[in-house]
């Protein structure tokens, strides 16, 4: 790389006509990771919930613990949470999802399934990783319930004070 000084506008024109240095190499795409049945597998976690998720090309059917998503996640907001990775990646209705979830409550389980779907989607289509990562769906939400401390009623709440 040569340092060139500009003394007048004619020099600037000459510098502009010289070919630019080649662009920095981009990160290579990751490999597609699928099993013998053509499914991508990933684990998702949220609070105390752990979800094992398999996705494969299909019609958009979501099965959670052997039940349809409308039955397992009755609240529409939880179903919206599960569909978020597909909406961001523009792949709504193109993949079938089979998930098994343990632990936590329904909200944590929905978050765990979302995390698993996002990770499995990037394993099936590595080109989508940037879009899904930019939306923040590949990051595990590490917030968990704070433990109870001794000498306290709960994690931070003190016992009721009695003056007499």
Secondary structure, 3 states (H helix, E strand, C coil): CCCCCCCCHHHHHHHHHCCCCCCCCCCCCCCCCCCCCCCEEEEEEECCEEEEEEEEECCCCEEECCEEHHHHCCCHHHHHHHHHHHHHHCCCCCEEEEEEEECCCHHHHHHHHHHHHHHHHHHHCHHHHHHHHHCCCCCCCCCCCCCCCCCCCCCCCCCCCCCC
